[in-house]
Amino acid sequence: MIYSLRTIHFFLLIISSVPLFSLAQINSKLDIEVEKLKNDDAMKHAQWSICVMPANKDTVLYEYNSSVSLIPASTMKIATTGAALSLLGKDFMFETKLEYDGKYDSLSGVINGNLYITGGGDPTLESEYFKKKGDTISIVVRWARILHAKGITKITGAVIADASIFDDNITPDEWIWGDMGNYYGAGACGLSYKDNKYSLLFTSGKTGTKAAIVKTLPTIYGMHVTNNVIAGGTEDDAYIYGAPYDNYRFVRGTIPPDRNEYKVEGSIPDPALFCAEKLTRALKSEKIEVVEKPTTVRSLKLKKSYSVPNKHILHIHFSPSLDSIIHLTNLKSINLFAESMLKYISYNKSGLGTEVDGISIIKDFWKKQGVDVSGLFMNDGCGLARANVITTKTQTEMLKIMTKDKNYNTFYNSLPIAGMSGSLGGLCTGTFAENNLRAKSGYMTRARGYAGYVKNKKGELLCFSLLANNYDCTPTEMKKKLEKLLIAIAE
């Protein structure tokens, strides 16, 4: 068919009058939000990435910079909790044993030897997260009463805390000095107690004046704190500094003015020793005499006065099941719980829980599941180390693998829900993502991200990861920018 020049010109006029959209722009609000973020002045010096995959198809639905390794912050916990569920099982429970060496005279009730608290890596002993409402009896008091009921009246030696299931390096090598003295820097001990943290209670006056420490809860025996905290600002900006096993602490920064008993939380220097001290006091309150001072296997080894004893079990304490621990780990982003799982995974394979071996086992686990771990450089299990980097593609593949795992429902239900719970409680309200999108969030200075699941409007389950580093805006502003992407993923 032959058209005249006039007809061709007419067709061109019609085409030129129609707005030009790319297929991606027509099909995806996500493209629009991604383009906005690409051109955002706050992202001029930033690196950021997104990856979206359908759970039931071997394809990438959407990606931008998905092979770039970025700091994941607490989204790293999905790698640890997912592996722990698969390797240990949702019904796994940690064990803590009360044991004795020497001889036990059941007639007189005298243990001619020492009483051991043999740690099993349980991070939940006397944890505030598992404390039942109205429960005023501590675990060490319960233990003391159990021993009293067995007829024990005297221990000629000491209460010795044995945390040797894990190595003595409580904090990972890549954690920074500014973190490890604070509550979120409480590392994994073979015998953890009370979440390995304490509180300094401050009273503050007018802005610019020095705040005063009123008390320490609980009392950490022998710990000395130098206070340089000033009243000022509207938030807790006070930081505690101190190393593991060192009883010297100093705290500086600001807390809001005109406050009474304002709480700043720090990490206990030696959790195992603290547990032994508390049990010793509990035993004495139950009229069980303990002749020597409480100590730890670690301290005895340093003094070269420790030999492996022949121990006999008096009582075994079981932790809550792993599914409940993982639920709180992801919902509340508890670093101690994640680190304890990582080290226990190492112990379970080699007989000693170490950070290095735990990381190696977890990486190998994901690799064997078909995940590309070439861009994963893992330096802890919780994401506190800034040396951690991972790609959004790797995280999304991990999430996808978990949908095929027998423990998937436990893993899925542990993630905070948009607009409903945890760190996502205030996100995506009034949108299709609300009460639909579930994700582990991550935040530290100049790093923020989300990794999880959402069902789109077709009912298809999508796996996604979204990470941003080194942005030039406030954390709150960055959160709002990423929230738009989360909503777009759902829609």
C-alpha positions in Angstrom: 0.0 0.0 0.0 1.3 3.4 -0.9 0.6 6.5 1.3 0.9 10.1 0.2 3.2 12.5 1.9 0.2 14.3 3.4 -1.1 11.1 5.0 2.3 10.3 6.5 2.6 13.8 7.8 -0.9 13.4 9.4 0.2 10.2 11.2 3.3 11.9 12.5 1.3 14.7 14.0 -1.0 12.2 15.8 2.1 10.3 17.2 3.8 13.5 18.3 0.8 14.6 20.3 0.8 11.4 22.5 2.9 11.7 25.7 6.0 9.4 25.5 6.4 6.9 28.4 8.7 4.0 28.6 7.2 0.6 29.4 8.9 0.7 32.8 7.4 4.0 33.7 3.9 2.8 32.7 4.3 -0.4 34.7 6.2 0.6 37.8 5.8 3.3 40.4 9.1 1.9 41.7 11.0 3.2 38.6 9.7 6.7 39.4 10.8 6.6 43.0 14.2 5.1 42.1 14.8 7.9 39.5 13.9 10.5 42.1 16.4 9.0 44.6 19.1 8.9 41.9 18.7 12.6 41.3 18.3 13.5 45.0 21.0 16.0 46.3 21.1 14.0 49.5 22.4 11.0 47.5 25.2 12.9 45.7 27.9 11.2 47.7 26.0 8.1 48.7 26.0 4.5 47.5 22.7 2.7 47.5 21.1 -0.4 46.1 17.8 -2.3 45.7 16.9 -5.8 44.7 13.5 -7.4 44.3 12.8 -11.1 43.5 9.6 -13.1 43.3 9.8 -15.9 45.9 8.7 -18.6 43.4 10.6 -17.7 40.3 14.3 -17.7 39.3 14.4 -14.2 38.2 15.2 -10.6 39.4 12.1 -8.5 39.2 13.9 -5.2 39.9 17.4 -4.2 40.7 19.7 -1.2 40.9 23.4 -1.6 42.0 22.4 -5.0 43.4 26.0 -6.3 43.1 27.5 -3.4 45.1 28.7 -4.4 48.6 27.2 -2.1 51.3 27.2 -1.8 55.0 24.0 -3.6 56.1 23.8 -2.6 59.8 21.2 -4.8 61.6 19.8 -6.3 58.4 22.8 -8.6 58.8 20.7 -10.4 61.4 18.7 -12.2 58.6 21.9 -14.1 57.6 22.5 -15.2 61.2 18.9 -16.0 62.3 18.1 -17.7 59.1 21.1 -20.0 59.3 20.6 -20.6 63.0 17.0 -21.8 62.4 18.0 -24.1 59.7 21.1 -25.5 61.4 19.8 -25.8 65.0 16.0 -26.1 64.5 13.3 -24.0 66.0 12.9 -26.2 69.0 16.5 -26.0 70.1 17.2 -24.9 73.7 20.4 -23.8 75.3 21.4 -25.6 78.5 23.0 -24.1 81.7 24.2 -26.6 84.3 24.8 -26.4 88.0 27.6 -28.8 88.8 30.0 -29.6 91.6 33.5 -31.1 91.9 35.0 -32.9 94.9 32.7 -34.9 97.1 29.2 -34.3 98.2 28.2 -35.6 101.7 24.4 -36.0 101.4 24.0 -36.6 105.1 25.6 -33.3 106.2 24.7 -31.5 103.0 28.3 -30.4 102.5 29.9 -30.1 99.1 33.6 -30.5 99.7 34.6 -28.7 96.6 33.3 -26.0 94.3 29.9 -25.3 92.7 30.0 -24.5 89.0 27.7 -22.5 86.8 28.5 -24.2 83.5 27.3 -21.9 80.8 25.8 -23.2 77.6 25.8 -20.0 75.6 22.3 -19.1 76.6 21.8 -15.3 76.1 18.4 -15.4 77.9 19.4 -16.0 81.5 17.5 -13.4 83.6 16.8 -11.5 80.3 14.3 -8.6 80.6 12.8 -9.8 77.3 11.7 -13.1 78.7 10.7 -11.8 82.2 7.1 -12.6 83.0 4.9 -9.9 84.4 4.8 -10.0 88.1 7.8 -12.4 88.3 10.0 -11.0 91.1 12.2 -14.1 91.8 15.5 -14.1 89.9 16.9 -17.2 88.3 19.8 -17.3 90.8 17.3 -17.3 93.7 15.5 -20.1 92.1 18.7 -22.0 91.7 19.6 -21.4 95.4 16.2 -22.7 96.4 16.6 -25.8 94.3 20.0 -26.6 95.9 18.5 -25.9 99.4 15.7 -28.3 98.6 18.3 -30.9 97.8 19.7 -30.5 101.3 22.9 -28.6 100.5 24.1 -26.6 103.4 27.7 -25.7 102.7 30.2 -25.4 99.8 33.8 -25.5 101.1 35.1 -24.0 97.8 33.7 -21.2 95.6 31.0 -20.6 93.1 32.9 -20.8 89.8 31.4 -19.5 86.6 32.5 -21.6 83.6 32.0 -19.7 80.3 34.5 -21.7 78.4 31.9 -23.0 75.8 32.8 -19.8 74.0 36.3 -18.2 73.6 37.2 -15.3 76.0 37.0 -12.7 73.3 33.5 -11.4 74.1 33.4 -8.7 71.5 34.2 -9.2 67.8 37.4 -7.7 66.6 35.8 -5.1 64.3 33.5 -3.6 67.0 34.6 0.0 67.7 35.6 1.5 71.0 32.6 3.8 71.0 30.2 0.9 71.0 31.5 -1.9 73.2 30.9 -0.1 76.5 27.2 0.5 75.7 24.3 -1.9 76.1 24.1 -2.6 72.4 27.8 -3.5 72.5 27.3 -6.3 75.0 29.0 -9.3 73.3 28.4 -13.0 73.6 29.7 -14.7 76.7 29.5 -18.4 77.3 27.6 -17.5 80.5 25.5 -14.4 79.8 23.4 -12.9 82.6 20.7 -10.1 82.7 21.3 -9.4 79.0 24.9 -8.5 79.9 23.9 -5.0 80.7 23.3 -2.5 83.6 21.8 0.9 83.9 23.2 4.2 85.2 20.5 6.4 86.6 21.1 10.1 86.2 19.6 13.3 87.6 20.1 16.4 85.5 19.5 20.1 86.1 19.7 23.1 83.8 21.2 23.0 80.4 25.0 23.1 80.6 25.3 21.8 84.1 26.8 18.5 85.0 24.4 15.5 85.5 24.8 13.3 88.6 24.8 9.5 88.7 22.1 8.5 91.3 22.7 4.8 91.3 23.7 1.8 89.2 21.1 -1.0 88.6 22.0 -3.7 89.2 25.1 -2.9 91.3 28.2 -4.1 89.5 30.6 -5.1 92.3 34.0 -3.4 91.9 33.1 -1.3 88.9 34.2 2.4 89.0 32.5 5.0 86.8 34.0 8.4 85.9 31.1 10.8 84.9 31.4 13.6 82.4 27.8 13.8 81.4 26.2 17.3 80.8 22.6 18.3 80.6 21.6 19.4 77.1 19.6 18.4 74.0 16.4 16.4 73.9 17.7 12.8 73.5 20.0 10.4 75.1 23.4 11.3 73.7 25.5 9.9 76.5 28.0 7.1 75.8 29.8 4.7 78.1 33.3 3.6 77.4 35.1 0.5 78.7 36.6 -2.8 77.7 35.5 -6.3 78.5 36.7 -7.6 81.9 37.8 -4.0 82.8 36.0 -2.6 85.8 36.8 1.0 84.9 34.2 2.9 82.9 33.8 6.5 81.9 30.7 8.1 80.5 30.4 11.4 78.6 27.9 13.2 76.4 24.6 14.8 77.1 21.2 13.8 78.5 18.0 16.0 78.5 17.9 18.6 81.3 15.6 18.5 84.3 15.3 14.7 84.5 15.1 12.4 87.5 16.6 8.8 87.2 17.2 9.1 83.5 18.5 5.8 82.3 21.7 5.2 80.3 22.6 1.5 79.7 26.0 -0.1 79.5 27.6 -3.5 79.0 28.6 -5.6 82.1 32.4 -6.0 82.1 32.4 -9.7 83.1 28.9 -11.3 82.8 30.1 -14.7 84.0 31.7 -13.3 87.2 28.7 -11.2 87.9 26.4 -14.3 87.6 28.7 -16.2 90.1 28.6 -13.2 92.5 24.8 -13.1 92.3 24.4 -16.8 92.9 26.8 -16.7 95.9 24.7 -14.0 97.5 21.5 -16.0 96.7 22.9 -19.1 98.3 23.9 -17.2 101.5 20.3 -15.8 101.7 19.1 -19.4 101.6 21.5 -20.2 104.5 23.9 -22.1 102.3 27.4 -21.3 103.4 30.0 -20.6 100.6 33.5 -20.5 102.0 35.5 -18.9 99.2 34.9 -15.9 97.0 33.2 -16.3 93.6 35.4 -16.5 90.6 35.5 -17.7 87.0 37.4 -20.4 85.0 38.9 -17.7 83.0 40.4 -16.0 86.1 41.7 -19.3 87.4 43.4 -20.0 84.1 45.1 -16.6 84.2 46.4 -17.4 87.7 47.5 -20.8 86.4 45.5 -22.4 89.2 42.9 -24.3 87.1 42.8 -27.9 86.3 39.9 -29.6 84.5 37.6 -31.0 87.2 35.4 -34.1 87.3 32.0 -32.4 87.6 28.7 -33.9 88.6 25.3 -32.4 87.6 22.9 -31.0 90.2 20.5 -29.2 88.0 20.0 -28.3 84.3 18.3 -25.1 83.2 16.8 -24.9 79.7 16.4 -21.7 77.8 13.2 -20.7 75.8 13.1 -22.4 72.4 15.1 -20.9 69.6 12.0 -19.8 67.7 11.0 -17.4 70.5 14.6 -16.2 70.8 14.8 -15.5 67.1 11.4 -13.7 67.2 12.8 -11.2 69.7 16.2 -11.0 68.0 14.6 -9.7 64.8 11.7 -7.8 66.3 13.9 -6.0 68.9 17.2 -6.2 67.0 19.1 -7.7 70.0 22.8 -7.9 69.2 23.6 -10.2 72.1 21.1 -12.8 70.9 22.5 -12.8 67.4 26.1 -13.0 68.5 25.3 -15.9 70.9 23.6 -17.9 68.1 26.6 -17.4 65.9 29.1 -18.6 68.5 26.9 -21.5 69.4 26.8 -22.6 65.8 30.6 -22.7 66.0 30.6 -24.6 69.3 28.1 -27.1 67.8 30.5 -28.0 65.1 33.9 -27.7 66.7 33.5 -27.8 70.5 34.4 -24.1 71.0 32.4 -21.1 70.1 34.4 -18.5 68.2 33.4 -15.5 66.1 35.7 -16.5 63.2 34.4 -20.1 62.9 30.8 -19.1 63.4 31.1 -16.6 60.5 32.8 -19.3 58.3 30.1 -21.8 59.0 27.2 -19.4 58.3 28.8 -18.2 55.0 29.4 -21.8 54.0 25.8 -22.6 54.9 24.4 -19.9 52.5 26.9 -20.8 49.8 25.7 -24.5 49.9 22.1 -23.2 49.5 23.1 -21.6 46.2 23.5 -18.0 47.5 26.2 -15.9 45.8 28.3 -14.9 48.8 31.2 -13.3 46.8 30.2 -9.8 47.9 29.6 -10.8 51.6 32.3 -9.8 54.1 30.9 -10.8 57.4 32.6 -9.6 60.6 29.9 -10.4 63.2 26.4 -11.9 63.4 24.4 -8.8 64.3 25.6 -6.0 62.0 27.2 -3.7 64.6 30.6 -3.9 62.9 31.0 -1.3 60.2 33.4 -3.7 58.4 30.4 -5.8 57.5 29.3 -5.5 53.8 26.8 -7.4 51.7 25.0 -6.9 48.4 21.2 -6.5 48.2 21.2 -9.4 45.7 22.8 -11.7 48.3 20.3 -10.7 51.0 17.4 -11.2 48.6 18.7 -14.6 47.7 18.9 -15.5 51.4 15.3 -14.4 51.9 14.2 -16.4 48.9 16.0 -19.6 50.1 14.3 -19.2 53.5 10.9 -19.5 51.8 11.7 -23.1 51.0 13.0 -23.9 54.5 10.9 -25.9 56.9 11.3 -23.1 59.5 10.2 -20.4 57.1 7.0 -19.5 59.0 9.1 -19.0 62.2 11.5 -16.8 60.3 8.8 -14.8 58.5 6.8 -14.2 61.7 10.0 -12.9 63.5 10.2 -9.9 61.2 8.6 -6.5 62.2 5.4 -5.6 60.3 5.0 -2.3 58.5 2.8 0.1 60.5 2.3 -2.5 63.2 5.4 -3.6 65.2 9.1 -3.1 66.0 11.2 -0.6 64.0 8.6 -0.7 61.2 5.7 0.4 63.5 5.5 3.9 62.1 6.3 3.1 58.5 4.0 2.8 55.5 0.8 3.6 57.4 -2.3 4.0 55.2 -0.7 2.3 52.2 -0.8 -1.2 50.7 2.4 -2.1 52.5 0.8 -1.5 56.0 0.3 -4.9 57.8 1.6 -6.6 54.7 5.3 -5.8 54.4 7.7 -7.5 56.9 11.3 -6.6 57.1 14.4 -6.5 59.3 15.6 -2.9 59.5 19.1 -1.7 60.0 20.5 1.6 61.2 23.8 3.1 62.2 25.5 6.4 61.5 25.2 7.0 57.7 23.8 3.5 57.0 20.2 2.5 56.8 18.4 -0.5 55.2 15.5 -2.9 55.0 15.4 -6.6 54.0 12.3 -8.7 54.0 9.0 -9.8 52.3 5.9 -8.2 50.9 2.9 -9.5 48.9 2.0 -7.4 45.9 -1.5 -6.7 44.7 -1.6 -9.9 42.8 -0.9 -11.8 46.0 2.6 -12.8 44.9 5.3 -13.0 47.6 8.3 -10.7 46.8 11.7 -10.8 48.5 13.6 -7.5 48.7 16.6 -5.8 50.1 17.2 -2.0 50.2 20.5 -0.5 51.5 21.9 3.1 51.6 25.2 4.3 52.8 26.9 7.7 53.2 23.9 9.9 52.5 24.0 13.7 53.1 20.7 14.0 55.0 19.5 13.3 58.5 18.6 9.7 59.5 14.9 10.6 59.7 15.0 12.1 56.2 16.7 9.0 54.8 14.1 6.8 56.5 11.3 8.7 54.7 13.1 8.4 51.3 13.4 4.7 51.7 9.9 4.4 52.9 8.7 5.6 49.5 10.6 2.8 47.9 9.1 0.2 50.3 5.6 1.4 49.4 6.4 1.3 45.7 7.7 -2.3 46.0 4.5 -3.3 47.6 2.4 -1.6 45.0 
